Amino acid sequence: MDDKNLKTCPFCGGQAVFVPLSTCSGYIACVDCNIAIKTVWDDRLNKVENGKTWDEKAAKMWNRRCEK
């Protein structure tokens, strides 16, 4: 898991970090405002799904932004 691949928080601009719950699941949260992705990715036994691990899927979701 590499926090530097995460965009800043879309609400406060703070630093985002991975919060692992185990080796194969976790979520992403902002260290400043504590907003977090509610979805927890769980790739049982480190299963790679569609070529992506849970942290790659979480980062893609976190980094997604609405176009203005």
C-alpha positions, 0 to 999 in steps of 0.5 A: 500500500502506497499512500502517495498514490492517493489524492488529497481529501476531496472535502478538506484537502488533507492527507489520505492514508490506507487503514489496513484491517488485515493483509487483505482488507481495509479502507482509506481515511483522511488524517485531518477530517477523518472522512473515510470510504465506508466500503471495506474491500475484502479480497479473501486470502489476498485474492486478486480480482480483475487484476487488482488488489483491495488497496488498488481498488480502494485507491481508484475509488478514493481518487475518483472526482466529479468533473465540474 
